[in-house]
């Protein structure tokens, strides 16, 4: 019997599953299924005045291209982020149970251009910043 021998095919734990695991899909990546606030008009480093002042080496146009996850946004498991609220931001890989808190300024790597991301993470290699001298 595949239905556990119960009326209606209900398995023994179905009635309690929500209480046992209220966020069954937490941390699961389903492509673009579900809310993705970082892709739907998120605030940018330009909009957040505290960041705006800390990132004074970036132009206004560049700051407008740096999306910052709103508080409460779930980070995608395995995705790469940087927290601009940290004094020396470093890349990290998110775990499935992570969310953006009020003190975080998470930027998803997938939403920032390569050169801009390298500048955010402190890369100084001219080739990686698209500043290498080109041969004539």
C-alpha positions in Angstrom: 0.0 0.0 0.0 1.4 3.4 -1.0 -1.2 5.4 1.0 -0.1 4.2 4.4 -3.4 2.3 4.8 -5.3 5.5 5.9 -8.5 6.9 4.5 -8.0 9.3 1.7 -4.4 8.3 1.2 -3.1 10.6 4.0 0.3 9.6 5.3 0.7 9.5 9.1 2.6 12.9 9.3 0.7 14.9 6.7 -1.6 16.5 9.3 1.4 17.8 11.3 3.8 18.5 8.4 3.3 22.3 8.4 3.9 22.5 12.2 7.0 20.4 11.9 8.4 22.3 9.0 6.7 25.7 8.5 9.1 26.8 5.8 9.5 23.6 3.8 11.2 25.2 0.8 13.4 27.6 2.8 16.7 28.0 1.1 15.7 26.1 -2.0 16.5 27.8 -5.3 13.7 27.7 -7.8 15.1 29.9 -10.5 12.9 33.0 -10.7 9.9 31.4 -8.9 8.8 33.3 -5.9 9.7 36.8 -4.8 13.1 38.1 -5.8 13.2 41.7 -4.4 16.7 42.2 -5.6 15.4 41.9 -9.1 12.3 44.1 -8.7 13.3 47.7 -8.3 15.5 47.3 -5.2 17.1 50.2 -3.4 20.6 50.9 -4.6 23.8 52.1 -2.9 22.9 55.5 -4.3 19.6 55.5 -2.4 21.1 54.5 0.9 22.8 57.6 2.1 25.1 55.8 4.6 26.5 53.7 1.8 26.6 56.7 -0.5 29.1 58.4 1.8 31.2 55.3 2.4 31.5 54.6 -1.3 32.7 58.1 -2.3 35.2 56.6 -4.9 32.2 55.5 -7.0 30.2 57.8 -9.3 26.5 58.4 -8.8 25.9 56.3 -12.0 27.9 53.4 -10.5 26.1 53.6 -7.2 22.8 53.4 -9.0 24.0 50.1 -10.5 24.6 48.5 -7.1 21.4 46.9 -5.8 21.1 46.3 -2.0 18.8 43.6 -0.7 15.9 45.0 1.4 15.6 43.8 5.0 13.9 40.4 5.1 15.1 39.2 1.7 16.1 35.6 1.7 19.6 34.9 0.3 19.9 32.2 -2.3 21.8 29.2 -1.2 25.1 28.9 -2.9 24.9 32.4 -4.3 27.7 34.9 -3.8 27.2 38.2 -1.9 29.1 41.0 -0.2 27.9 42.9 2.8 28.8 46.6 2.3 27.9 47.3 6.0 31.2 45.6 6.9 34.4 47.7 7.3 36.3 45.4 4.9 33.6 43.7 2.8 34.5 40.2 1.6 32.7 37.8 -0.7 30.7 35.0 0.9 28.6 32.2 -0.2 25.1 32.2 1.3 23.5 29.3 3.1 19.8 28.5 2.7 18.7 29.9 6.0 20.2 33.4 5.6 18.1 36.6 5.3 19.1 40.2 5.1 18.8 41.9 8.5 18.4 45.6 9.3 22.1 46.0 9.7 23.1 44.2 6.5 23.8 45.8 3.1 23.9 42.6 1.0 24.7 43.0 -2.7 24.2 39.9 -4.9 27.1 39.2 -7.3 24.7 38.2 -10.1 23.2 41.7 -10.2 26.5 43.7 -10.5 28.8 44.0 -13.5 32.2 42.3 -13.4 34.4 45.4 -13.1 32.1 47.1 -10.6 32.0 43.9 -8.4 35.8 43.7 -8.5 36.1 47.3 -7.3 33.5 46.6 -4.5 35.6 43.6 -3.3 38.9 45.6 -3.3 40.5 44.0 -6.4 43.5 46.2 -7.5 44.7 44.2 -10.5 44.3 46.5 -13.5 43.4 43.6 -15.9 40.4 42.7 -13.6 39.4 46.3 -13.4 39.5 46.8 -17.2 42.3 49.3 -16.8 45.1 47.3 -18.4 47.1 49.1 -21.1 46.2 47.9 -24.5 48.9 47.2 -26.9 49.0 49.5 -30.0 
